[in-house]
Amino acid sequence: MIQVISMGIVVADCVAQPVVRPPQAGRLELVQNIGLFSGGSAASTGYSLARFGIQAAVIGRVGNDGFADFLLNEAKRHGADSSGMIRDKTSATSATLVTVDSEGERTFLHSIGANANLSALDVPLENLKNQGARLLHLAGFFALPSLEGTDGTPTQELFARATALGYITSLDCVWDATGRWRQLMAKVLPQTDIFCPSIDEARAIVGLAQNTSPLEVAQGLFELGVRRVVSLKMGQQGSFILTRDGQADLIPIVPTTVLDGTGSGDAFIAGFLAAYLRGEDWLTCGRIGNVAGAMCVRGVGAMTGMGDWQEALEMARYFQTSNTR
């Protein structure tokens, strides 16, 4: 039974690691590994949810090329429902060239490709609701032109329709290179139940300085309309949760050796949503989210390091006990 729709960007990630220095023009530098991995927020979140025992339908657009074949095979391998993945005959599959330095920090060169054509018409909300879907997660908002529109209206209307059908709505974004943060989010956030941006993305949306506290940033997002909970991803500082009724928690990271940070934010959201759908409180959702992020970074690519739900629970219990000693 499908529980979650994970809709948005699906990407073939070509990851080079570790990159000590970029090559000069016309020259070559050696790295230890170059690999092809499934990526994109919708895919990584959906596949991780499947690993955690939450049946997810991943909906996105791919091209008619080798990257698409690879991504569809990856969906099957991770146990996600890929029947909503659309072959777009007019565009190539979205791809990203990822360089990872020796500290696990990443840089990206990205081609939007078929993701640009993904629209609200591509998700059969009524049909999936009849199959048991409870939550609609839209991933990679600022890299989905057809769902951005000029002012966020396509996503506003999609979320409003989902809410009317009884869905919980969840939103994740990527960095907006165009700088239209508030313009595109103003209509979307009042239709959003769960919002999990990075703290830098959140500060840009609210229009606050880089040194603004997580509490002020989260409060600003509620003022813009978020309905239930804001969870800010803060890298080495962990995560910060604020609920609509005022519960605030700063949750420390789960220590681990970082090989590659690719997909860690998507893994956080998968852990957070998996706990939420199992009826856990918001603090537990954040703890499981941090655990999932730590799982992700211990392997190269978005999925290599991901474990299952039992491991996530054991890690969460262990580090909760460690932090209270």
C-alpha positions in Angstrom: 0.0 0.0 0.0 1.5 3.3 -1.0 1.8 5.8 1.9 3.8 8.6 0.4 4.1 10.4 -2.9 7.6 11.7 -3.4 7.3 14.1 -6.4 10.0 16.3 -7.9 13.5 16.2 -9.3 15.1 12.9 -10.2 18.7 13.1 -11.3 21.6 11.0 -12.4 24.6 12.0 -10.2 28.1 11.5 -11.5 30.2 11.9 -8.4 34.0 12.5 -8.4 35.7 12.0 -5.0 37.9 13.3 -3.5 38.7 16.3 -5.5 41.8 17.9 -4.0 42.0 20.8 -6.5 40.1 21.5 -9.7 42.0 20.9 -12.9 43.5 23.9 -14.8 42.2 24.6 -18.3 43.3 21.8 -20.7 44.9 19.7 -17.9 43.9 16.6 -15.9 43.7 15.8 -12.2 43.3 12.3 -10.8 40.7 11.3 -8.2 40.2 8.1 -6.4 36.6 7.3 -7.5 34.1 8.4 -10.1 30.7 6.7 -9.9 27.2 7.0 -11.3 24.4 7.2 -8.6 20.7 7.9 -8.4 20.1 11.4 -7.1 17.6 14.2 -7.0 15.5 15.1 -4.0 12.4 13.2 -4.9 14.2 10.0 -5.8 16.6 10.0 -2.8 13.8 10.8 -0.3 11.5 8.2 -1.9 14.1 5.5 -2.0 15.2 6.1 1.6 11.5 6.0 2.7 11.3 2.6 1.0 14.4 1.4 2.9 12.7 2.5 6.1 9.6 0.4 5.4 7.4 3.2 4.1 6.0 2.5 0.6 6.7 5.4 -1.6 5.7 6.3 -5.1 8.3 8.4 -6.8 6.9 10.7 -9.5 9.2 12.6 -11.9 10.3 12.9 -15.5 13.3 11.3 -17.2 14.5 11.2 -20.8 14.7 8.3 -23.2 18.4 7.7 -22.6 20.8 5.5 -20.6 20.6 7.7 -17.5 16.8 7.1 -17.5 17.3 3.3 -17.7 19.7 3.5 -14.8 17.4 5.5 -12.6 14.4 3.3 -13.3 16.5 0.2 -12.4 17.6 2.0 -9.2 14.0 2.6 -8.2 13.2 -1.1 -8.5 16.4 -2.0 -6.6 15.5 0.2 -3.7 11.9 -1.0 -3.5 10.1 2.2 -4.6 7.1 2.4 -6.9 8.3 3.9 -10.2 5.1 3.5 -12.2 4.7 7.3 -12.0 8.1 8.0 -13.6 7.4 9.5 -17.1 9.6 9.0 -20.1 9.9 12.5 -21.7 10.7 12.2 -25.4 11.6 15.9 -25.7 14.3 16.2 -23.1 17.3 14.4 -21.7 17.4 13.0 -18.2 18.5 15.5 -15.6 22.1 15.1 -14.6 24.5 16.6 -12.1 28.3 16.5 -12.0 29.2 16.4 -8.3 32.7 17.1 -7.0 33.4 16.1 -3.4 36.4 17.4 -1.5 38.4 15.6 1.2 36.1 17.0 3.9 32.9 15.7 2.2 31.8 19.1 1.0 30.2 19.2 -2.5 30.0 21.4 -5.5 27.5 20.9 -8.4 27.1 21.4 -12.1 23.5 20.7 -13.0 21.4 20.2 -16.1 17.6 20.5 -15.3 16.6 18.4 -18.4 13.3 16.6 -18.2 12.6 17.9 -14.7 11.7 21.2 -16.3 8.6 19.7 -17.7 7.2 18.0 -14.6 3.7 19.5 -13.8 0.8 19.0 -11.4 -0.9 17.0 -14.1 1.7 14.3 -13.7 0.5 13.2 -10.3 -2.7 11.3 -10.0 -3.7 12.4 -6.5 -7.1 10.8 -6.5 -5.9 7.4 -7.7 -3.0 7.3 -5.3 -5.3 8.4 -2.4 -7.5 5.4 -3.2 -4.3 3.2 -2.9 -3.7 4.5 0.6 -1.4 7.5 0.1 -1.4 9.9 3.1 1.3 12.4 2.4 2.5 14.4 -0.7 6.1 15.4 -0.6 7.3 17.9 -3.2 11.1 17.9 -3.5 13.4 20.3 -5.3 10.9 23.2 -5.7 13.3 25.8 -7.1 14.5 23.4 -9.9 11.0 22.7 -11.2 10.0 25.6 -13.6 6.6 24.2 -14.5 5.7 23.9 -10.8 7.1 27.3 -9.9 5.3 29.3 -12.6 5.8 33.0 -12.2 4.6 33.2 -8.6 4.3 29.7 -7.2 0.6 29.3 -8.2 1.0 25.8 -9.8 2.3 24.3 -6.6 -0.2 26.3 -4.5 -3.0 24.8 -6.5 -1.5 21.3 -6.3 -1.1 21.5 -2.5 -4.6 22.9 -2.1 -6.1 20.0 -4.1 -4.0 17.6 -2.1 -5.2 19.1 1.2 -8.8 18.9 0.1 -8.3 15.2 -0.6 -6.9 14.7 2.9 -3.2 14.6 2.2 -0.5 16.0 4.5 1.7 18.3 2.4 5.5 18.4 2.8 8.0 20.6 0.9 11.7 20.7 0.3 13.6 23.1 -1.9 17.0 23.6 -3.4 19.0 26.8 -3.6 17.3 29.4 -5.8 19.9 30.7 -8.1 17.4 33.3 -9.5 16.9 35.0 -6.1 13.1 34.9 -6.3 12.7 33.2 -2.9 9.8 35.2 -1.4 8.1 35.8 -4.8 7.8 32.0 -5.4 7.1 30.9 -1.8 4.5 33.4 -0.7 1.6 31.4 -2.0 3.0 27.9 -1.4 3.9 28.1 2.3 0.3 28.6 3.5 -0.5 25.3 1.8 2.5 23.5 3.4 2.2 21.4 6.5 5.8 20.3 6.9 8.7 22.4 5.7 12.3 21.1 5.9 14.7 23.6 4.3 18.4 24.2 5.1 18.9 27.1 7.4 20.5 29.1 4.6 17.6 28.5 2.3 15.2 29.5 5.1 17.0 32.7 5.8 16.9 33.6 2.1 13.1 32.9 2.0 12.4 35.0 5.1 14.9 37.7 4.1 17.0 37.6 7.2 20.8 38.0 7.7 23.1 35.0 7.9 23.6 35.4 11.6 19.9 35.3 12.4 19.1 32.6 15.0 17.3 29.4 14.0 14.3 30.3 16.2 13.8 33.7 14.5 14.1 32.0 11.1 11.6 29.3 11.9 9.2 31.9 13.4 9.5 33.9 10.1 8.5 30.8 8.1 5.4 30.4 10.3 4.6 34.1 9.7 4.7 33.3 6.0 2.1 30.5 6.6 3.6 27.1 7.3 0.9 25.1 9.0 2.4 22.5 11.3 6.2 22.2 11.7 9.4 23.7 10.4 12.6 21.7 10.6 15.8 23.4 9.7 18.7 21.4 8.5 21.9 23.0 9.8 24.8 20.7 8.9 27.3 20.2 11.7 25.0 22.1 14.1 22.3 19.4 13.7 18.7 20.4 13.2 16.2 22.8 14.7 12.5 22.1 15.1 9.7 24.6 15.8 6.1 23.6 15.8 3.0 25.8 15.3 2.2 25.5 19.0 5.7 26.7 20.0 7.6 23.6 20.8 11.3 24.3 20.0 14.2 21.8 20.0 17.8 21.9 18.8 18.9 18.4 18.0 22.6 17.6 17.8 24.2 15.7 15.0 24.9 12.0 15.0 28.7 11.7 14.9 30.0 9.8 11.9 32.8 9.7 9.4 31.8 11.8 6.4 32.7 10.4 3.0 30.2 12.3 0.9 27.4 14.7 1.9 25.4 14.1 -1.3 21.7 13.5 -0.5 22.1 14.0 3.3 19.3 16.5 3.4 17.0 14.2 1.5 17.8 11.4 3.8 17.0 13.6 6.8 13.5 14.3 5.4 13.0 10.6 4.7 13.8 9.8 8.3 11.7 12.6 9.6 8.6 11.6 7.5 9.1 7.9 8.3 8.9 8.7 12.0 6.0 11.0 11.5 3.9 8.5 9.6 4.6 6.0 12.4 3.0 8.4 14.9 6.1 9.7 16.6 6.4 13.1 18.2 8.2 15.9 16.4 11.4 15.6 18.5 11.7 11.9 17.7 11.1 12.8 14.0 14.0 15.2 14.2 16.3 12.6 15.9 15.5 10.0 13.3 16.0 12.6 10.6 19.5 13.3 12.0 20.3 9.6 12.1 19.2 9.2 8.5 21.4 12.0 7.4 24.4 10.4 9.2 23.7 7.1 7.5 23.8 8.9 4.1 27.1 10.6 4.5 29.0 7.4 5.5 28.8 6.3 1.8 29.5 7.8 -1.6 26.3 8.9 -3.4 22.9 9.5 -2.0 21.9 5.9 -1.2 25.1 3.8 -0.6 25.2 4.4 3.1 21.5 4.1 3.9 20.4 1.4 6.3 17.0 0.1 7.3 14.4 1.2 9.9 15.7 -1.1 12.6 19.2 0.3 12.3 17.8 3.9 12.4 16.0 3.1 15.6 19.0 1.6 17.3 21.2 4.5 16.3 18.7 7.0 17.6 18.4 5.2 20.9 22.1 5.0 21.3 22.9 8.6 20.6 19.9 9.8 22.7 21.3 7.9 25.6 24.9 9.2 24.9 23.7 12.8 24.8 21.9 12.5 28.2 24.9 11.1 30.1 
